[in-house]
Amino acid sequence: MKYEITLPVLSDTMTTGRLARWLKRPGDKINKGEAIAEIESDKAIMEMEAFHSGYLAEPLAPTDTDIPVGQIIGYIVDEQEAATAQTHSETSPESSAEPETTKPEMAKPEATEPKIETPEAITTPAEPISTEQKSPSVSGVTSPEPKTIPPVHGKRIASPHARALALKLGVDLSHVPPGKDGRILAEDVLAVAHQAPTLNLEAGPPFRLEPLTLMQKAIANNMIATLSTPTFRTTAQISLEAIKQSAEQQQISLTLLLAIACAKTIKAHPQFNAVYTPEGMAYRDRVDVGIAVDVPGGLVTPVIRDVAERSMDELAEDWRTLKDKIKQQRLTQQEYEGATFYLSNLGVFPIVYSFDALVPLGAAAILAIGAEHNGRCSFTLSCDHRVVSGADSARFLTSLQEQLNAN
């Protein structure tokens, strides 16, 4: 029996992965559930397990290659002799003379990257691409036209809101890719309507083009996905003196104490733990806080679970473990997805008085904290206006101030 090994989907935003390295060689014995390769997703490097027992057989996809999810990258066979025979047949002169169609099709680097439809993995930038090979010339910066978008074939199923929005914005629904369930929603129409203009780089100085890393692509698409969120911002000046003293006395991370203060405030203002959906408002029973962390080439948002209810010791251990995994690029999908509230702290940079943060999908708000000046910090709360109002944000910041002073 011969089993295909395909590149797995390791995150909801993953459409391609990079084969970092094989942990087994052709002919090696493999047990079901054993790690056979390391795959770099748009968030982290994770081990891929075998779904069958047997022996690893060629042809194997090359390492350091971006491969679409679902693509065959190797094989597992029942008998070691079959694995060896498979290897020999792939390298023998007779097999090299066979027509190309008789060989198993393996993943090859694509000339262009596939489109990522939904809205962060730490990768090594690829070699710079020289501009000697000219790209098609574009006359200036132009607004996108529907005809420049490849049509999506098949039956068109669109919600009434999406159809009305498409008519209003002049978007041809035949050029709108549907969502995962095959239906076109309002956000799909907006994604096409808000496509960025095409830039004419050749009108400026010489340049070199470096392909985006998987993380950079994911971050860009995350940001694009927030365009449909009606956002407002409220800023307050709050002292951190009490919580800083508490962090020093308990030898606890200040970031963790800020996350705990936010979670306890959310318990008093549960609308900040809700999220808008077309079917209704979803209120979550647990406060899971995502914390933006700066990493080479981008950022990740590890999530601390049930922050309002668990003990300080448990939370501190979780935060320590998450930070260690970030350093090793080993965060799993469950460790960076599903936050109900987000925290971004740039207070370590004294020059940053305040800043705005974009509300991530799946949350009602994100808190951005600037550096301390004259004994106070700027706390800017970015909110989804479909979920909370301006007065709600003012009450939230007032309660948060009380929480911080109580520490």
LINTAJO-V384741 format. One line per field, one symbol per residue. psi: psi as a letter, one per 30 degrees, with the letter a starting at -180 (. if undefined). A space follows every 10 residues. Layout:
psi->???
This chain:
psi->kkkkjlkljf lfgkfllkje lkfllkfkkk kkfkkflkkj agelklkklk fllbkkklkk kllhkkkkkf kkfalkleke eeeeeeeeff fleeffflkf ffkkklklkk elklkkfl.. kjlkklkkkk gejklkkkja jlkkkeffkk kjllkjjkle eeeeeeeefh kjffgjklaf gfkklefeee eeegkklkki fffalklkkk kkleeeeeee eeeeffffjj klkkkljkkg eefeeeeeef hkkeeeeeee eeeeeeefif ffglkklffa kjkkfkjjkk kkkklkgbll ikkkkheffl leeeeeeeee eeeeeeeghg kleffglgkf kkkjjgffjf fjellkkkjl kglflkkkka lkkhglkkjj jkkjffelle eeeeeeeeee eeeeff.
